[in-house]
Amino acid sequence: MPLKVVVGAGATGIPTALLLAEAGHQVRLVSRRGTGPDHPGVQAVSADATDAVALAEIARGAQTLYNCAMPPYDRWPELWPPLAGSLLAAAEQTGADYVMVGNAYGYGPVDGPITEDLPLVATTAKGRVRARMWEDVKAANDAGRVRATEVRAHDFLGPGAVSYYSLTVQPAVFAGQDATFFPADLDAPHSWTYTVDAARTAVAAGENDASWGRAWHVPSTADLSLRRLTEILAEAAGTKPSLAAMTHEQLAALAAADPVVAEITEMLYMIERPAVLDSAETRRLLGVAPTPLAEVVSSLT
């Protein structure tokens, strides 16, 4: 079976590697630490993925290169450009197809459902980083230098998930403690992406010739408000915590002492208004359906 190379051994990279290995592929999972799951089909490789020469050597002979990397949140403008450039260069040099796992940051604020054909008009630094990554990859695809696609997720849920919610409210709920979230509309609907569904969409996109040159939305496990999701998790955990949104003044005080929290300020529009991904085309053309919410919740408890 063809070689697949996955860069990033986190909440989406590991399930992507496992899905590919279970399908019979040889998989190289690349990360700085060189860690990975215990699976005979997965070879964990320690490497600096910003080194385009080294990465191209690791990916030599690969059919597909998957970008599941995630630099520190507070250093995206600094760290993403060289990393993204290295991954794209490696795909071009080796002839591997290129699949990026991304998010909805590049769209900027959107009124109504978020569809893949919306322009990338990001208004924030992190959003512009993600938009530029896709614009560079799309240009390479359109010029015939690489076949490339991006699968875009929303707020992550699942083992190892890294999102505003999973790092703040979720652990408090399971501990039976009252939870305070960032300034938000607690009753606005949001799309929630199961990390394994992001991996499943990435794998499906990498195997479908209709994928190249466009983006796909990961089917959401649910479109729920922050309040309702918290109630569901509390029911599963047998706890009864309260949920409140902090004020902008409280956030500013936290941000002054924590550089990661400071980065949240420019992205508040994503939690202060509805944010729902439309994934109809992914379901119809790639055949990916979301994991039921009950299964996702079970994976967390």
PELINSUL-V136268 format. One record per residue. RES is the residue in three letters. SS is DSSP state (hx for helix, st for strand, lp for the rest). Layout:
res:RES ss:SS
res:RES ss:SS
//
This chain:
res:MET ss:lp
res:PRO ss:lp
res:LEU ss:st
res:LYS ss:st
res:VAL ss:st
res:VAL ss:st
res:VAL ss:st
res:GLY ss:lp
res:ALA ss:lp
res:GLY ss:lp
res:ALA ss:lp
res:THR ss:lp
res:GLY ss:hx
res:ILE ss:hx
res:PRO ss:hx
res:THR ss:hx
res:ALA ss:hx
res:LEU ss:hx
res:LEU ss:hx
res:LEU ss:hx
res:ALA ss:hx
res:GLU ss:hx
res:ALA ss:lp
res:GLY ss:lp
res:HIS ss:lp
res:GLN ss:st
res:VAL ss:st
res:ARG ss:st
res:LEU ss:st
res:VAL ss:st
res:SER ss:st
res:ARG ss:lp
res:ARG ss:lp
res:GLY ss:lp
res:THR ss:lp
res:GLY ss:lp
res:PRO ss:lp
res:ASP ss:lp
res:HIS ss:lp
res:PRO ss:lp
res:GLY ss:lp
res:VAL ss:st
res:GLN ss:st
res:ALA ss:st
res:VAL ss:st
res:SER ss:st
res:ALA ss:lp
res:ASP ss:lp
res:ALA ss:lp
res:THR ss:lp
res:ASP ss:lp
res:ALA ss:hx
res:VAL ss:hx
res:ALA ss:hx
res:LEU ss:hx
res:ALA ss:hx
res:GLU ss:hx
res:ILE ss:hx
res:ALA ss:lp
res:ARG ss:lp
res:GLY ss:lp
res:ALA ss:st
res:GLN ss:st
res:THR ss:st
res:LEU ss:st
res:TYR ss:st
res:ASN ss:st
res:CYS ss:lp
res:ALA ss:lp
res:MET ss:lp
res:PRO ss:lp
res:PRO ss:lp
res:TYR ss:hx
res:ASP ss:hx
res:ARG ss:hx
res:TRP ss:hx
res:PRO ss:hx
res:GLU ss:hx
res:LEU ss:hx
res:TRP ss:hx
res:PRO ss:hx
res:PRO ss:hx
res:LEU ss:hx
res:ALA ss:hx
res:GLY ss:hx
res:SER ss:hx
res:LEU ss:hx
res:LEU ss:hx
res:ALA ss:hx
res:ALA ss:hx
res:ALA ss:hx
res:GLU ss:hx
res:GLN ss:hx
res:THR ss:hx
res:GLY ss:lp
res:ALA ss:lp
res:ASP ss:st
res:TYR ss:st
res:VAL ss:st
res:MET ss:st
res:VAL ss:st
res:GLY ss:st
res:ASN ss:st
res:ALA ss:lp
res:TYR ss:hx
res:GLY ss:hx
res:TYR ss:hx
res:GLY ss:lp
res:PRO ss:lp
res:VAL ss:lp
res:ASP ss:lp
res:GLY ss:lp
res:PRO ss:lp
res:ILE ss:st
res:THR ss:lp
res:GLU ss:lp
res:ASP ss:lp
res:LEU ss:lp
res:PRO ss:lp
res:LEU ss:lp
res:VAL ss:lp
res:ALA ss:lp
res:THR ss:lp
res:THR ss:lp
res:ALA ss:hx
res:LYS ss:hx
res:GLY ss:hx
res:ARG ss:hx
res:VAL ss:hx
res:ARG ss:hx
res:ALA ss:hx
res:ARG ss:hx
res:MET ss:hx
res:TRP ss:hx
res:GLU ss:hx
res:ASP ss:hx
res:VAL ss:hx
res:LYS ss:hx
res:ALA ss:hx
res:ALA ss:hx
res:ASN ss:hx
res:ASP ss:hx
res:ALA ss:lp
res:GLY ss:lp
res:ARG ss:lp
res:VAL ss:lp
res:ARG ss:lp
res:ALA ss:st
res:THR ss:st
res:GLU ss:st
res:VAL ss:st
res:ARG ss:st
res:ALA ss:st
res:HIS ss:lp
res:ASP ss:st
res:PHE ss:st
res:LEU ss:st
res:GLY ss:lp
res:PRO ss:lp
res:GLY ss:lp
res:ALA ss:lp
res:VAL ss:lp
res:SER ss:lp
res:TYR ss:hx
res:TYR ss:hx
res:SER ss:hx
res:LEU ss:hx
res:THR ss:hx
res:VAL ss:hx
res:GLN ss:hx
res:PRO ss:hx
res:ALA ss:hx
res:VAL ss:hx
res:PHE ss:hx
res:ALA ss:lp
res:GLY ss:lp
res:GLN ss:lp
res:ASP ss:lp
res:ALA ss:st
res:THR ss:st
res:PHE ss:st
res:PHE ss:lp
res:PRO ss:lp
res:ALA ss:lp
res:ASP ss:lp
res:LEU ss:lp
res:ASP ss:lp
res:ALA ss:lp
res:PRO ss:st
res:HIS ss:st
res:SER ss:st
res:TRP ss:st
res:THR ss:st
res:TYR ss:st
res:THR ss:hx
res:VAL ss:hx
res:ASP ss:hx
res:ALA ss:hx
res:ALA ss:hx
res:ARG ss:hx
res:THR ss:hx
res:ALA ss:hx
res:VAL ss:hx
res:ALA ss:hx
res:ALA ss:hx
res:GLY ss:hx
res:GLU ss:lp
res:ASN ss:lp
res:ASP ss:lp
res:ALA ss:lp
res:SER ss:lp
res:TRP ss:lp
res:GLY ss:lp
res:ARG ss:lp
res:ALA ss:st
res:TRP ss:st
res:HIS ss:st
res:VAL ss:lp
res:PRO ss:lp
res:SER ss:lp
res:THR ss:lp
res:ALA ss:st
res:ASP ss:st
res:LEU ss:st
res:SER ss:st
res:LEU ss:hx
res:ARG ss:hx
res:ARG ss:hx
res:LEU ss:hx
res:THR ss:hx
res:GLU ss:hx
res:ILE ss:hx
res:LEU ss:hx
res:ALA ss:hx
res:GLU ss:hx
res:ALA ss:hx
res:ALA ss:hx
res:GLY ss:lp
res:THR ss:lp
res:LYS ss:lp
res:PRO ss:lp
res:SER ss:lp
res:LEU ss:st
res:ALA ss:st
res:ALA ss:st
res:MET ss:lp
res:THR ss:lp
res:HIS ss:hx
res:GLU ss:hx
res:GLN ss:hx
res:LEU ss:hx
res:ALA ss:hx
res:ALA ss:hx
res:LEU ss:hx
res:ALA ss:hx
res:ALA ss:hx
res:ALA ss:hx
res:ASP ss:lp
res:PRO ss:hx
res:VAL ss:hx
res:VAL ss:hx
res:ALA ss:hx
res:GLU ss:lp
res:ILE ss:lp
res:THR ss:hx
res:GLU ss:hx
res:MET ss:hx
res:LEU ss:hx
res:TYR ss:hx
res:MET ss:hx
res:ILE ss:lp
res:GLU ss:lp
res:ARG ss:lp
res:PRO ss:lp
res:ALA ss:st
res:VAL ss:lp
res:LEU ss:st
res:ASP ss:lp
res:SER ss:lp
res:ALA ss:hx
res:GLU ss:hx
res:THR ss:hx
res:ARG ss:hx
res:ARG ss:hx
res:LEU ss:hx
res:LEU ss:hx
res:GLY ss:lp
res:VAL ss:lp
res:ALA ss:lp
res:PRO ss:lp
res:THR ss:lp
res:PRO ss:lp
res:LEU ss:hx
res:ALA ss:hx
res:GLU ss:hx
res:VAL ss:hx
res:VAL ss:hx
res:SER ss:hx
res:SER ss:hx
res:LEU ss:hx
res:THR ss:lp
//
